[in-house]
């Protein structure tokens, strides 16, 4: 693993009221674009991810000088604006269920309290990576037959070495 001043982290970002706001591939592409922009700016290294219909998990390591609270705020704000714009263009009525009319926003895409865990050991890191990769094939989801068959995940990268998204770094590098 690349050594920075921050430990690798596991974060979960959940859609408002667990709505399936990331169900369509075009919405997932917004998330990938936002991650890639930050990787290209050398703000973080991504070791694993999965984008589910109503939440996403990200295993990453911030680069020196990047503050977690700022990263999360900017990432969630950017993706929310892009998703709202995409929903408006498509006329998808699910956006109506995100209406909050708060003083700082009319719509809410993400739950306000994201889960964040620092990964202090290789054992915990591997446990979270396995959890992320197996999420799409679990119980109610069954989005694929095997972890590497689910496109919107880093599982295939760890199986084949091919990064379809241009955002991943193997955790051993």
C-alpha positions as CSV (number, residue, x, y, z in Angstrom):
1,X,0.0,0.0,0.0
2,X,1.2,3.5,-0.7
3,X,2.0,5.3,2.5
4,X,0.5,8.6,3.2
5,X,-0.3,10.5,6.4
6,X,-3.8,8.9,6.3
7,X,-4.8,5.3,6.8
8,X,-6.9,3.7,4.1
9,X,-10.6,4.3,4.7
10,X,-13.9,2.5,4.1
11,X,-16.8,4.8,3.5
12,X,-20.5,4.2,2.7
13,X,-22.5,6.8,1.0
14,X,-26.2,6.1,1.2
15,X,-29.0,7.7,-1.0
16,X,-31.6,9.8,0.7
17,X,-34.2,7.5,2.4
18,X,-32.4,4.6,0.7
19,X,-34.1,5.5,-2.6
20,X,-32.6,3.6,-5.6
21,X,-31.1,6.8,-7.1
22,X,-28.1,4.9,-8.6
23,X,-30.1,2.2,-10.3
24,X,-29.4,3.2,-13.9
25,X,-25.9,2.9,-15.4
26,X,-26.0,6.5,-16.5
27,X,-26.3,7.6,-12.8
28,X,-23.5,5.2,-11.8
29,X,-21.3,6.8,-14.5
30,X,-21.6,10.2,-12.7
31,X,-20.1,8.5,-9.6
32,X,-17.3,7.0,-11.5
33,X,-16.5,10.4,-13.2
34,X,-16.4,12.1,-9.8
35,X,-14.1,9.5,-8.4
36,X,-11.9,9.6,-11.5
37,X,-11.6,13.4,-11.4
38,X,-10.3,13.2,-7.8
39,X,-7.9,10.3,-8.7
40,X,-6.6,12.3,-11.6
41,X,-6.1,15.3,-9.4
42,X,-4.1,13.0,-7.1
43,X,-6.4,13.6,-4.1
44,X,-6.8,9.9,-3.4
45,X,-5.9,6.4,-4.3
46,X,-8.9,4.0,-4.7
47,X,-8.4,0.4,-3.7
48,X,-12.0,-0.8,-4.0
49,X,-15.6,0.2,-4.6
50,X,-19.0,-0.9,-5.4
51,X,-22.0,1.1,-6.6
52,X,-25.3,-0.4,-5.6
53,X,-28.8,0.9,-6.6
54,X,-29.2,2.9,-3.3
55,X,-25.7,3.3,-1.9
56,X,-22.0,2.9,-2.6
57,X,-18.9,1.7,-0.8
58,X,-15.5,3.1,-1.4
59,X,-12.1,2.0,0.0
60,X,-9.6,4.7,-0.5
61,X,-6.6,6.5,0.9
62,X,-6.4,10.3,0.9
63,X,-3.2,11.9,-0.2
64,X,-1.2,14.2,2.0
65,X,-2.9,17.5,2.5
66,X,-6.4,16.3,1.6
67,X,-8.9,16.7,4.5
68,X,-11.5,14.0,4.7
69,X,-14.4,16.3,5.6
70,X,-13.6,18.5,2.6
71,X,-13.3,15.5,0.3
72,X,-16.6,14.0,1.4
73,X,-18.4,17.4,1.2
74,X,-17.1,18.2,-2.3
75,X,-17.7,14.6,-3.6
76,X,-21.3,14.5,-2.3
77,X,-22.1,18.0,-3.4
78,X,-20.8,17.5,-6.9
79,X,-22.5,14.1,-7.4
80,X,-25.8,15.4,-6.0
81,X,-25.8,18.4,-8.4
82,X,-25.0,16.1,-11.4
83,X,-27.6,13.5,-10.4
84,X,-30.3,16.2,-9.9
85,X,-29.5,17.6,-13.3
86,X,-29.6,14.2,-14.9
87,X,-32.9,13.4,-13.3
88,X,-34.4,16.7,-14.4
89,X,-33.3,16.0,-18.0
90,X,-34.8,12.5,-18.0
91,X,-38.0,13.6,-16.3
92,X,-37.6,10.7,-13.8
93,X,-40.3,11.2,-11.1
94,X,-38.1,9.7,-8.4
95,X,-36.6,13.2,-7.9
96,X,-39.9,14.2,-6.4
97,X,-39.2,11.9,-3.5
98,X,-36.0,13.7,-2.8
99,X,-37.7,17.1,-2.3
100,X,-36.8,18.6,1.1
101,X,-37.0,22.4,0.5
102,X,-34.4,23.0,3.2
103,X,-32.8,26.5,3.5
104,X,-29.7,25.2,1.7
105,X,-31.3,22.9,-0.9
106,X,-34.5,21.9,-2.6
107,X,-33.5,18.2,-3.1
108,X,-31.4,15.8,-1.0
109,X,-29.6,13.0,-2.8
110,X,-27.4,11.6,0.0
111,X,-28.1,10.9,3.6
112,X,-26.2,13.4,5.7
113,X,-24.2,11.0,7.9
114,X,-21.9,8.9,5.8
115,X,-20.2,5.9,7.4
116,X,-16.4,6.2,7.6
117,X,-14.0,3.7,9.1
118,X,-10.2,3.9,9.1
119,X,-8.6,0.6,8.2
120,X,-5.8,0.2,10.7
121,X,-4.8,-3.4,9.8
122,X,-4.5,-5.6,6.7
123,X,-7.0,-8.0,8.2
124,X,-9.7,-5.3,8.5
125,X,-8.8,-3.9,5.1
126,X,-9.2,-7.4,3.5
127,X,-12.5,-7.9,5.4
128,X,-13.9,-4.7,4.0
129,X,-12.7,-5.4,0.5
130,X,-14.4,-8.8,0.6
131,X,-17.6,-7.2,1.9
132,X,-17.5,-4.6,-0.9
133,X,-17.0,-7.2,-3.6
134,X,-19.7,-9.6,-2.3
135,X,-22.3,-6.9,-1.7
136,X,-24.0,-7.3,-5.2
137,X,-24.4,-11.0,-4.9
138,X,-25.9,-11.0,-1.4
139,X,-29.4,-11.8,-0.3
140,X,-31.9,-9.2,-1.6
141,X,-29.6,-7.8,-4.3
142,X,-28.5,-10.8,-6.4
143,X,-27.3,-8.4,-9.1
144,X,-24.8,-10.9,-10.4
145,X,-23.8,-14.5,-10.1
146,X,-20.3,-13.8,-8.8
147,X,-18.5,-10.7,-7.5
148,X,-16.4,-10.2,-10.7
149,X,-19.6,-10.4,-12.9
150,X,-20.9,-7.2,-11.4
151,X,-19.6,-4.4,-13.6
152,X,-19.9,-1.5,-11.1
153,X,-17.3,-2.9,-8.7
154,X,-13.6,-3.4,-8.3
155,X,-14.0,-7.2,-8.0
156,X,-13.2,-7.8,-11.7
157,X,-10.0,-5.7,-11.4
158,X,-8.7,-8.0,-8.6
159,X,-9.7,-11.1,-10.6
160,X,-8.2,-10.0,-14.0
161,X,-6.0,-7.0,-13.4
162,X,-8.0,-4.9,-15.8
163,X,-9.3,-1.6,-14.6
164,X,-12.3,-0.7,-16.8
165,X,-12.7,2.7,-15.0
166,X,-9.2,4.0,-14.8
167,X,-9.4,4.7,-11.1
168,X,-8.0,1.6,-9.3
169,X,-4.8,0.8,-7.6
170,X,-4.1,-2.8,-6.3
171,X,-3.9,-2.7,-2.5
172,X,-0.4,-4.4,-2.6
173,X,1.1,-1.6,-4.8
